[in-house]
Amino acid sequence: MKEPVLFKDAEARLNEANSFKQSWVAPKNTKKFDVKMWNEVTPSGVAHFTIRAEEGAHLEYVLFQNLPLDASSLAQVKVIAEKNASIKLTFIQQGASLSHLKIETQCMGEGSDIQIRGLQNAKLRQKFSFEVHSIHSVPHTRSELTAWCVVRDQAHSIFNGLVSIKENAHHTEAFQKNKNLILSEKGTVDSFPKLLIANDEVKCAHGSSTSTLEPEQFMYLQSRGIDRDTAENMLTSGFLHQVLDWISDESVRTKLEIEMGVHEEGFSS
Amino acid sequence: MSTLFEIQDLQVAVEGKKVLTGVNLKVNRGEVHAIMGRNGTGKTTLAYTLMGHPKYEVLAGKILLDGEDITHLKPEERARRRLFLAFQYPVAIPGVSVASFLRASMKAVRGSELQPSQFRALIKEELKSLAIPESFMTRSLNEGFSGGEKKRLETLQLRLLQPKMAVLDETDSGLDIDALRIVSENLQNYRSADRGLLVITHYQRMLNYIKPDVVHVFGDGRILQTGGADLALKLEEQGYDWVAGA
């Protein structure tokens, strides 16, 4: 089966010399948390980001793309973890009519760990594409990626995931999952999770699931007086929250929940 | 005593197969009825049908709550008329916190939203009486909960939503001795002169706390025999072999 692409000239455009470039680095043995609202970082167009944690550093990053619906976005993000460094990255694609995000993760030093949760929240005729390549080239590294996707109306989403484990990268743990939720008859999803393993001593898994909302979940909520439309909103919001709740900074989480229309008051006073 | 809840000749099919073959039952205000029976005889089908699960097709018969025919109402419409089902296996809903779920369901059933401070105060009191830690409120609904935790949460919902008629589908399963006592005492406290309870169970142990007024033996998709509280004790001692048709 031929893999669909959103931007036929994506590679060529990503290599344009005048594209926007920005790097974020956590220096050696530091801890850093940052969030970038895509619209504030770069206007519509082509962008390159590099996120690097130097030896022993721990970096958490949130990227949120919420461009206007008449914009298009083409971005490449390199995520690099050096020896004993960890990176936790959350990305969200919500705006733009066409949005292609390409992430390459490199566990470059022993003991490095890269965790990513991504979310595509697509509606109307939006077309989102997410391509990820997780590369393990040294021993004793770990990566874990879960990409969630909600598709409404006539929106379309593509997931292309690849895990590459090199010959000498023994004792690697690498996991990739793609979870899709389709909320309309005309919404579509293509998912291509792949593994390329050149080593026997690894723990690896990948998978993809695509579903609609569960009837038993509807029944449970309705049995508590909640009408079907409200139940659908709650279940969809719950799906989105599985990514949002992962962000450790509460103020950032709240800001994104508000931007996405899924903020609820907490319980504690 | 006036009739609160009535099932008339209820016949139900699941995926084309007839499971309930004609159930008749009348619960008066203030009464507790227990239904006991072997596995696979249709007890959970009855519970789901009463709550309006779309998978269960009513072939014939009626369900009446306070004299109103609710047989073909949606589940949420039944809930708003204060019918409640405590599920045997409550489903997990990842990403939806217990607090936001309770807030939404209370708003839907009561018809108005409590102020956040009132909501917190009410919940805290009920959590205490069910020995549920406050940290439950921020967890995803039923996700990763033990069997006992799920049943406590079902009981919490019953107390918050204040139904006039509640169906408990094996609420005692999955509970340890202490949890059984706590849940049962809460249910017993809930009992009142204008409410009704239908307790589906396999064991006498919960009925030691919630004394039933009427006990029914269920088999072959219908009620085979009806008696007083002593019937449950007899079943506990002798099993179902002596019941005709069981």
Boltz contact constraints between the chains, C-beta under 6 A:
constraints:
  - contact:
      token1: [A, 216]
      token2: [B, 91]
      max_distance: 6.0
  - contact:
      token1: [A, 217]
      token2: [B, 91]
      max_distance: 6.0
  - contact:
      token1: [A, 217]
      token2: [B, 93]
      max_distance: 6.0
  - contact:
      token1: [A, 219]
      token2: [B, 53]
      max_distance: 6.0
  - contact:
      token1: [A, 220]
      token2: [B, 91]
      max_distance: 6.0
  - contact:
      token1: [A, 222]
      token2: [B, 75]
      max_distance: 6.0
  - contact:
      token1: [A, 222]
      token2: [B, 76]
      max_distance: 6.0
  - contact:
      token1: [A, 223]
      token2: [B, 51]
      max_distance: 6.0
  - contact:
      token1: [A, 223]
      token2: [B, 75]
      max_distance: 6.0
  - contact:
      token1: [A, 223]
      token2: [B, 79]
      max_distance: 6.0
  - contact:
      token1: [A, 223]
      token2: [B, 85]
      max_distance: 6.0
  - contact:
      token1: [A, 224]
      token2: [B, 79]
      max_distance: 6.0
  - contact:
      token1: [A, 224]
      token2: [B, 105]
      max_distance: 6.0
  - contact:
      token1: [A, 225]
      token2: [B, 76]
      max_distance: 6.0
  - contact:
      token1: [A, 225]
      token2: [B, 79]
      max_distance: 6.0
  - contact:
      token1: [A, 225]
      token2: [B, 80]
      max_distance: 6.0
  - contact:
      token1: [A, 225]
      token2: [B, 105]
      max_distance: 6.0
  - contact:
      token1: [A, 225]
      token2: [B, 108]
      max_distance: 6.0
  - contact:
      token1: [A, 225]
      token2: [B, 109]
      max_distance: 6.0
  - contact:
      token1: [A, 226]
      token2: [B, 76]
      max_distance: 6.0
  - contact:
      token1: [A, 226]
      token2: [B, 104]
      max_distance: 6.0
  - contact:
      token1: [A, 226]
      token2: [B, 105]
      max_distance: 6.0
  - contact:
      token1: [A, 226]
      token2: [B, 108]
      max_distance: 6.0
  - contact:
      token1: [A, 227]
      token2: [B, 76]
      max_distance: 6.0
  - contact:
      token1: [A, 234]
      token2: [B, 96]
      max_distance: 6.0
  - contact:
      token1: [A, 238]
      token2: [B, 93]
      max_distance: 6.0
  - contact:
      token1: [A, 238]
      token2: [B, 94]
      max_distance: 6.0
  - contact:
      token1: [A, 238]
      token2: [B, 95]
      max_distance: 6.0
  - contact:
      token1: [A, 238]
      token2: [B, 96]
      max_distance: 6.0
  - contact:
      token1: [A, 239]
      token2: [B, 95]
      max_distance: 6.0
  - contact:
      token1: [A, 241]
      token2: [B, 95]
      max_distance: 6.0
  - contact:
      token1: [A, 242]
      token2: [B, 94]
      max_distance: 6.0
  - contact:
      token1: [A, 242]
      token2: [B, 95]
      max_distance: 6.0
  - contact:
      token1: [A, 264]
      token2: [B, 100]
      max_distance: 6.0
  - contact:
      token1: [A, 267]
      token2: [B, 99]
      max_distance: 6.0
  - contact:
      token1: [A, 267]
      token2: [B, 137]
      max_distance: 6.0
  - contact:
      token1: [A, 267]
      token2: [B, 138]
      max_distance: 6.0
  - contact:
      token1: [A, 269]
      token2: [B, 120]
      max_distance: 6.0
